[in-house]
Amino acid sequence: MLGFEVLKQPPAMKEMSPYGNIHTPHLDGYFETGETQFELEALGEQSTRLTIRAAHRLKIDPVIYWEPIARWAINGNTRRVLVDMKSKVERGL
């Protein structure tokens, strides 16, 4: 099992503006990732189950609108992490 807690959130969004870096406080804290665990369970000689548990907090209204978008982003990020892990394992890193 690999578990960790995200202690500092990366910026949620970068404004695209001709005025350079703009701080938008209304975007602070609207989506946070907390505790995450990856658990591997041997199911036999050639099979392994991967279980992922992750805590995400969505604090933006209307949630009914934003939740599907947040789930899409979470799933995409999880997929990207797993592809990277698989690649590294296969290369022996």
N, CA, C and O atoms as a GROMACS GRO file, in nm:
protein
  372
    1MET      N    1   0.085  -0.117   0.000
    1MET     CA    2   0.000   0.000   0.000
    1MET      C    3   0.090   0.124   0.000
    1MET      O    4   0.190   0.131   0.071
    2LEU      N    5   0.050   0.220  -0.081
    2LEU     CA    6   0.116   0.350  -0.084
    2LEU      C    7   0.009   0.452  -0.049
    2LEU      O    8  -0.094   0.460  -0.116
    3GLY      N    9   0.033   0.529   0.054
    3GLY     CA   10  -0.063   0.632   0.093
    3GLY      C   11   0.008   0.764   0.116
    3GLY      O   12   0.123   0.768   0.160
    4PHE      N   13  -0.063   0.871   0.087
    4PHE     CA   14  -0.006   1.003   0.111
    4PHE      C   15  -0.118   1.104   0.128
    4PHE      O   16  -0.233   1.079   0.092
    5GLU      N   17  -0.083   1.217   0.183
    5GLU     CA   18  -0.176   1.328   0.198
    5GLU      C   19  -0.119   1.449   0.127
    5GLU      O   20  -0.002   1.483   0.144
    6VAL      N   21  -0.201   1.514   0.049
    6VAL     CA   22  -0.159   1.635  -0.022
    6VAL      C   23  -0.164   1.750   0.079
    6VAL      O   24  -0.271   1.786   0.128
    7LEU      N   25  -0.048   1.808   0.109
    7LEU     CA   26  -0.040   1.914   0.210
    7LEU      C   27  -0.054   2.053   0.150
    7LEU      O   28  -0.097   2.147   0.218
    8LYS      N   29  -0.019   2.067   0.024
    8LYS     CA   30  -0.028   2.197  -0.042
    8LYS      C   31  -0.090   2.178  -0.180
    8LYS      O   32  -0.045   2.095  -0.259
    9GLN      N   33  -0.193   2.253  -0.206
    9GLN     CA   34  -0.265   2.240  -0.332
    9GLN      C   35  -0.196   2.326  -0.440
    9GLN      O   36  -0.159   2.440  -0.414
   10PRO      N   37  -0.181   2.270  -0.560
   10PRO     CA   38  -0.129   2.352  -0.669
   10PRO      C   39  -0.236   2.452  -0.712
   10PRO      O   40  -0.353   2.434  -0.679
   11PRO      N   41  -0.198   2.555  -0.783
   11PRO     CA   42  -0.300   2.648  -0.833
   11PRO      C   43  -0.403   2.572  -0.916
   11PRO      O   44  -0.368   2.489  -1.000
   12ALA      N   45  -0.529   2.602  -0.892
   12ALA     CA   46  -0.636   2.530  -0.960
   12ALA      C   47  -0.647   2.570  -1.106
   12ALA      O   48  -0.682   2.489  -1.191
   13MET      N   49  -0.618   2.694  -1.132
   13MET     CA   50  -0.636   2.742  -1.268
   13MET      C   51  -0.545   2.862  -1.289
   13MET      O   52  -0.525   2.943  -1.199
   14LYS      N   53  -0.490   2.873  -1.408
   14LYS     CA   54  -0.407   2.988  -1.440
   14LYS      C   55  -0.486   3.075  -1.537
   14LYS      O   56  -0.531   3.030  -1.642
   15GLU      N   57  -0.500   3.200  -1.499
   15GLU     CA   58  -0.572   3.293  -1.586
   15GLU      C   59  -0.491   3.318  -1.714
   15GLU      O   60  -0.369   3.334  -1.709
   16MET      N   61  -0.559   3.320  -1.824
   16MET     CA   62  -0.495   3.356  -1.950
   16MET      C   63  -0.527   3.504  -1.972
   16MET      O   64  -0.639   3.540  -2.005
   17SER      N   65  -0.427   3.585  -1.953
   17SER     CA   66  -0.451   3.729  -1.959
   17SER      C   67  -0.328   3.800  -2.013
   17SER      O   68  -0.215   3.757  -1.988
   18PRO      N   69  -0.347   3.906  -2.087
   18PRO     CA   70  -0.232   3.984  -2.134
   18PRO      C   71  -0.168   4.064  -2.021
   18PRO      O   72  -0.064   4.128  -2.042
   19TYR      N   73  -0.228   4.061  -1.901
   19TYR     CA   74  -0.177   4.139  -1.788
   19TYR      C   75  -0.085   4.060  -1.697
   19TYR      O   76  -0.051   4.108  -1.588
   20GLY      N   77  -0.044   3.941  -1.738
   20GLY     CA   78   0.050   3.863  -1.657
   20GLY      C   79  -0.022   3.781  -1.551
   20GLY      O   80  -0.136   3.740  -1.571
   21ASN      N   81   0.046   3.758  -1.438
   21ASN     CA   82  -0.006   3.675  -1.331
   21ASN      C   83  -0.114   3.749  -1.253
   21ASN      O   84  -0.086   3.851  -1.190
   22ILE      N   85  -0.233   3.699  -1.258
   22ILE     CA   86  -0.346   3.760  -1.187
   22ILE      C   87  -0.392   3.662  -1.080
   22ILE      O   88  -0.421   3.546  -1.111
   23HIS      N   89  -0.400   3.707  -0.956
   23HIS     CA   90  -0.449   3.622  -0.846
   23HIS      C   91  -0.601   3.637  -0.839
   23HIS      O   92  -0.653   3.747  -0.824
   24THR      N   93  -0.670   3.525  -0.849
   24THR     CA   94  -0.816   3.525  -0.844
   24THR      C   95  -0.862   3.453  -0.717
   24THR      O   96  -0.877   3.331  -0.718
   25PRO      N   97  -0.883   3.527  -0.606
   25PRO     CA   98  -0.914   3.463  -0.478
   25PRO      C   99  -1.040   3.377  -0.481
   25PRO      O  100  -1.053   3.284  -0.401
   26HIS      N  101  -1.134   3.406  -0.570
   26HIS     CA  102  -1.256   3.326  -0.575
   26HIS      C  103  -1.229   3.182  -0.620
   26HIS      O  104  -1.316   3.097  -0.604
   27LEU      N  105  -1.110   3.154  -0.676
   27LEU     CA  106  -1.076   3.018  -0.716
   27LEU      C  107  -0.997   2.942  -0.610
   27LEU      O  108  -0.977   2.821  -0.624
   28ASP      N  109  -0.953   3.010  -0.505
   28ASP     CA  110  -0.876   2.944  -0.399
   28ASP      C  111  -0.965   2.847  -0.321
   28ASP      O  112  -1.072   2.884  -0.273
   29GLY      N  113  -0.919   2.723  -0.310
   29GLY     CA  114  -0.986   2.625  -0.226
   29GLY      C  115  -1.114   2.566  -0.280
   29GLY      O  116  -1.184   2.496  -0.207
   30TYR      N  117  -1.149   2.592  -0.405
   30TYR     CA  118  -1.276   2.539  -0.455
   30TYR      C  119  -1.267   2.389  -0.485
   30TYR      O  120  -1.370   2.321  -0.488
   31PHE      N  121  -1.146   2.338  -0.508
   31PHE     CA  122  -1.127   2.195  -0.531
   31PHE      C  123  -0.997   2.154  -0.465
   31PHE      O  124  -0.891   2.209  -0.493
   32GLU      N  125  -1.006   2.055  -0.376
   32GLU     CA  126  -0.887   2.010  -0.304
   32GLU      C  127  -0.880   1.858  -0.305
   32GLU      O  128  -0.981   1.789  -0.298
   33THR      N  129  -0.757   1.808  -0.315
   33THR     CA  130  -0.730   1.666  -0.302
   33THR      C  131  -0.665   1.645  -0.167
   33THR      O  132  -0.574   1.718  -0.129
   34GLY      N  133  -0.712   1.545  -0.094
   34GLY     CA  134  -0.658   1.518   0.039
   34GLY      C  135  -0.582   1.388   0.042
   34GLY      O  136  -0.483   1.370  -0.030
   35GLU      N  137  -0.628   1.296   0.125
   35GLU     CA  138  -0.562   1.168   0.145
   35GLU      C  139  -0.587   1.077   0.023
   35GLU      O  140  -0.697   1.072  -0.031
   36THR      N  141  -0.481   1.007  -0.018
   36THR     CA  142  -0.491   0.916  -0.132
   36THR      C  143  -0.416   0.788  -0.099
   36THR      O  144  -0.310   0.791  -0.037
   37GLN      N  145  -0.473   0.673  -0.140
   37GLN     CA  146  -0.409   0.544  -0.117
   37GLN      C  147  -0.417   0.459  -0.244
   37GLN      O  148  -0.519   0.457  -0.312
   38PHE      N  149  -0.308   0.390  -0.273
   38PHE     CA  150  -0.302   0.289  -0.378
   38PHE      C  151  -0.270   0.158  -0.309
   38PHE      O  152  -0.169   0.147  -0.240
   39GLU      N  153  -0.357   0.059  -0.326
   39GLU     CA  154  -0.335  -0.071  -0.262
   39GLU      C  155  -0.330  -0.181  -0.367
   39GLU      O  156  -0.419  -0.192  -0.451
   40LEU      N  157  -0.224  -0.262  -0.362
   40LEU     CA  158  -0.209  -0.376  -0.453
   40LEU      C  159  -0.240  -0.503  -0.376
   40LEU      O  160  -0.192  -0.523  -0.264
   41GLU      N  161  -0.322  -0.590  -0.437
   41GLU     CA  162  -0.358  -0.716  -0.374
   41GLU      C  163  -0.333  -0.830  -0.473
   41GLU      O  164  -0.390  -0.831  -0.582
   42ALA      N  165  -0.248  -0.924  -0.433
   42ALA     CA  166  -0.219  -1.039  -0.520
   42ALA      C  167  -0.342  -1.128  -0.529
   42ALA      O  168  -0.401  -1.164  -0.427
   43LEU      N  169  -0.380  -1.164  -0.653
   43LEU     CA  170  -0.496  -1.251  -0.674
   43LEU      C  171  -0.455  -1.386  -0.730
   43LEU      O  172  -0.540  -1.471  -0.756
   44GLY      N  173  -0.328  -1.406  -0.746
   44GLY     CA  174  -0.275  -1.530  -0.804
   44GLY      C  175  -0.141  -1.500  -0.865
   44GLY      O  176  -0.086  -1.391  -0.848
   45GLU      N  177  -0.088  -1.596  -0.937
   45GLU     CA  178   0.045  -1.578  -0.995
   45GLU      C  179   0.050  -1.467  -1.099
   45GLU      O  180   0.150  -1.395  -1.107
   46GLN      N  181  -0.052  -1.451  -1.178
   46GLN     CA  182  -0.050  -1.357  -1.289
   46GLN      C  183  -0.152  -1.244  -1.277
   46GLN      O  184  -0.183  -1.177  -1.375
   47SER      N  185  -0.203  -1.222  -1.156
   47SER     CA  186  -0.310  -1.125  -1.143
   47SER      C  187  -0.297  -1.043  -1.015
   47SER      O  188  -0.263  -1.095  -0.909
   48THR      N  189  -0.324  -0.914  -1.027
   48THR     CA  190  -0.316  -0.822  -0.914
   48THR      C  191  -0.433  -0.725  -0.922
   48THR      O  192  -0.468  -0.676  -1.029
   49ARG      N  193  -0.492  -0.698  -0.807
   49ARG     CA  194  -0.600  -0.598  -0.801
   49ARG      C  195  -0.543  -0.468  -0.748
   49ARG      O  196  -0.470  -0.466  -0.648
   50LEU      N  197  -0.577  -0.358  -0.816
   50LEU     CA  198  -0.538  -0.225  -0.770
   50LEU      C  199  -0.663  -0.155  -0.720
   50LEU      O  200  -0.762  -0.142  -0.793
   51THR      N  201  -0.659  -0.108  -0.595
   51THR     CA  202  -0.768  -0.031  -0.538
   51THR      C  203  -0.716   0.108  -0.507
   51THR      O  204  -0.611   0.124  -0.444
   52ILE      N  205  -0.789   0.208  -0.553
   52ILE     CA  206  -0.750   0.347  -0.530
   52ILE      C  207  -0.857   0.413  -0.444
   52ILE      O  208  -0.976   0.406  -0.474
   53ARG      N  209  -0.812   0.477  -0.338
   53ARG     CA  210  -0.902   0.555  -0.253
   53ARG      C  211  -0.846   0.697  -0.247
   53ARG      O  212  -0.728   0.718  -0.219
   54ALA      N  213  -0.932   0.793  -0.274
   54ALA     CA  214  -0.885   0.932  -0.272
   54ALA      C  215  -0.996   1.022  -0.219
   54ALA      O  216  -1.114   1.003  -0.250
   55ALA      N  217  -0.956   1.118  -0.140
   55ALA     CA  218  -1.051   1.216  -0.086
   55ALA      C  219  -1.037   1.346  -0.164
   55ALA      O  220  -0.929   1.405  -0.172
   56HIS      N  221  -1.146   1.388  -0.222
   56HIS     CA  222  -1.151   1.515  -0.295
   56HIS      C  223  -1.262   1.600  -0.236
   56HIS      O  224  -1.369   1.548  -0.201
   57ARG      N  225  -1.238   1.728  -0.225
   57ARG     CA  226  -1.339   1.820  -0.172
   57ARG      C  227  -1.369   1.926  -0.278
   57ARG      O  228  -1.280   1.996  -0.326
   58LEU      N  229  -1.496   1.935  -0.312
   58LEU     CA  230  -1.543   2.031  -0.412
   58LEU      C  231  -1.627   2.135  -0.339
   58LEU      O  232  -1.730   2.103  -0.280
   59LYS      N  233  -1.582   2.261  -0.344
   59LYS     CA  234  -1.650   2.368  -0.272
   59LYS      C  235  -1.684   2.480  -0.370
   59LYS      O  236  -1.634   2.592  -0.359
   60ILE      N  237  -1.770   2.449  -0.465
   60ILE     CA  238  -1.811   2.549  -0.562
   60ILE      C  239  -1.955   2.518  -0.603
   60ILE      O  240  -1.992   2.401  -0.621
   61ASP      N  241  -2.033   2.619  -0.617
   61ASP     CA  242  -2.173   2.601  -0.655
   61ASP      C  243  -2.195   2.643  -0.800
   61ASP      O  244  -2.124   2.730  -0.850
   62PRO      N  245  -2.287   2.584  -0.866
   62PRO     CA  246  -2.371   2.473  -0.822
   62PRO      C  247  -2.298   2.340  -0.838
   62PRO      O  248  -2.245   2.309  -0.945
   63VAL      N  249  -2.295   2.262  -0.731
   63VAL     CA  250  -2.222   2.134  -0.730
   63VAL      C  251  -2.277   2.041  -0.838
   63VAL      O  252  -2.200   1.968  -0.900
   64ILE      N  253  -2.407   2.042  -0.860
   64ILE     CA  254  -2.467   1.954  -0.960
   64ILE      C  255  -2.408   1.980  -1.100
   64ILE      O  256  -2.404   1.889  -1.182
   65TYR      N  257  -2.364   2.101  -1.125
   65TYR     CA  258  -2.300   2.135  -1.252
   65TYR      C  259  -2.153   2.097  -1.251
   65TYR      O  260  -2.104   2.036  -1.346
   66TRP      N  261  -2.080   2.132  -1.143
   66TRP     CA  262  -1.934   2.116  -1.139
   66TRP      C  263  -1.888   1.974  -1.107
   66TRP      O  264  -1.778   1.936  -1.145
   67GLU      N  265  -1.971   1.894  -1.038
   67GLU     CA  266  -1.925   1.761  -0.998
   67GLU      C  267  -1.889   1.671  -1.116
   67GLU      O  268  -1.784   1.606  -1.110
   68PRO      N  269  -1.968   1.662  -1.223
   68PRO     CA  270  -1.927   1.578  -1.337
   68PRO      C  271  -1.794   1.624  -1.399
   68PRO      O  272  -1.713   1.541  -1.440
   69ILE      N  273  -1.773   1.754  -1.406
   69ILE     CA  274  -1.647   1.806  -1.461
   69ILE      C  275  -1.531   1.770  -1.369
   69ILE      O  276  -1.424   1.731  -1.416
   70ALA      N  277  -1.553   1.782  -1.237
   70ALA     CA  278  -1.448   1.747  -1.141
   70ALA      C  279  -1.417   1.598  -1.150
   70ALA      O  280  -1.300   1.559  -1.148
   71ARG      N  281  -1.519   1.513  -1.160
   71ARG     CA  282  -1.496   1.368  -1.172
   71ARG      C  283  -1.418   1.336  -1.300
   71ARG      O  284  -1.330   1.249  -1.299
   72TRP      N  285  -1.450   1.404  -1.409
   72TRP     CA  286  -1.377   1.384  -1.535
   72TRP      C  287  -1.229   1.419  -1.517
   72TRP      O  288  -1.141   1.345  -1.562
   73ALA      N  289  -1.201   1.532  -1.450
   73ALA     CA  290  -1.062   1.575  -1.426
   73ALA      C  291  -0.990   1.477  -1.334
   73ALA      O  292  -0.874   1.443  -1.358
   74ILE      N  293  -1.058   1.432  -1.229
   74ILE     CA  294  -0.998   1.335  -1.134
   74ILE      C  295  -0.964   1.206  -1.207
   74ILE      O  296  -0.854   1.153  -1.191
   75ASN      N  297  -1.058   1.155  -1.286
   75ASN     CA  298  -1.034   1.029  -1.358
   75ASN      C  299  -0.920   1.044  -1.458
   75ASN      O  300  -0.838   0.953  -1.472
   76GLY      N  301  -0.913   1.156  -1.526
   76GLY     CA  302  -0.803   1.180  -1.619
   76GLY      C  303  -0.669   1.186  -1.549
   76GLY      O  304  -0.570   1.131  -1.598
   77ASN      N  305  -0.664   1.251  -1.434
   77ASN     CA  306  -0.540   1.260  -1.358
   77ASN      C  307  -0.499   1.123  -1.304
   77ASN      O  308  -0.381   1.087  -1.309
   78THR      N  309  -0.595   1.047  -1.254
   78THR     CA  310  -0.566   0.912  -1.204
   78THR      C  311  -0.511   0.825  -1.316
   78THR      O  312  -0.412   0.754  -1.298
   79ARG      N  313  -0.574   0.831  -1.431
   79ARG     CA  314  -0.528   0.753  -1.547
   79ARG      C  315  -0.385   0.792  -1.583
   79ARG      O  316  -0.302   0.705  -1.611
   80ARG      N  317  -0.355   0.921  -1.584
   80ARG     CA  318  -0.220   0.970  -1.617
   80ARG      C  319  -0.118   0.917  -1.517
   80ARG      O  320  -0.008   0.876  -1.557
   81VAL      N  321  -0.151   0.917  -1.388
   81VAL     CA  322  -0.061   0.866  -1.285
   81VAL      C  323  -0.037   0.716  -1.306
   81VAL      O  324   0.077   0.670  -1.299
   82LEU      N  325  -0.144   0.641  -1.331
   82LEU     CA  326  -0.129   0.496  -1.349
   82LEU      C  327  -0.049   0.461  -1.473
   82LEU      O  328   0.032   0.368  -1.470
   83VAL      N  329  -0.068   0.533  -1.582
   83VAL     CA  330   0.011   0.510  -1.703
   83VAL      C  331   0.158   0.537  -1.676
   83VAL      O  332   0.244   0.462  -1.721
   84ASP      N  333   0.187   0.645  -1.603
   84ASP     CA  334   0.325   0.678  -1.568
   84ASP      C  335   0.387   0.570  -1.479
   84ASP      O  336   0.500   0.528  -1.501
   85MET      N  337   0.311   0.524  -1.379
   85MET     CA  338   0.361   0.418  -1.290
   85MET      C  339   0.388   0.290  -1.368
   85MET      O  340   0.492   0.226  -1.349
   86LYS      N  341   0.295   0.252  -1.456
   86LYS     CA  342   0.311   0.132  -1.536
   86LYS      C  343   0.437   0.141  -1.623
   86LYS      O  344   0.514   0.045  -1.632
   87SER      N  345   0.457   0.254  -1.686
   87SER     CA  346   0.574   0.274  -1.771
   87SER      C  347   0.703   0.259  -1.691
   87SER      O  348   0.798   0.195  -1.736
   88LYS      N  349   0.706   0.318  -1.573
   88LYS     CA  350   0.827   0.310  -1.490
   88LYS      C  351   0.853   0.168  -1.440
   88LYS      O  352   0.968   0.124  -1.437
   89VAL      N  353   0.749   0.098  -1.403
   89VAL     CA  354   0.765  -0.040  -1.357
   89VAL      C  355   0.818  -0.127  -1.471
   89VAL      O  356   0.909  -0.208  -1.451
   90GLU      N  357   0.761  -0.110  -1.587
   90GLU     CA  358   0.803  -0.191  -1.702
   90GLU      C  359   0.948  -0.163  -1.743
   90GLU      O  360   1.015  -0.251  -1.798
   91ARG      N  361   0.995  -0.042  -1.718
   91ARG     CA  362   1.135  -0.007  -1.750
   91ARG      C  363   1.229  -0.036  -1.634
   91ARG      O  364   1.350  -0.016  -1.645
   92GLY      N  365   1.174  -0.084  -1.522
   92GLY     CA  366   1.257  -0.120  -1.407
   92GLY      C  367   1.304  -0.001  -1.326
   92GLY      O  368   1.406  -0.010  -1.258
   93LEU      N  369   1.232   0.109  -1.332
   93LEU     CA  370   1.272   0.229  -1.256
   93LEU      C  371   1.213   0.231  -1.118
   93LEU      O  372   1.237   0.324  -1.042
   0.00000   0.00000   0.00000
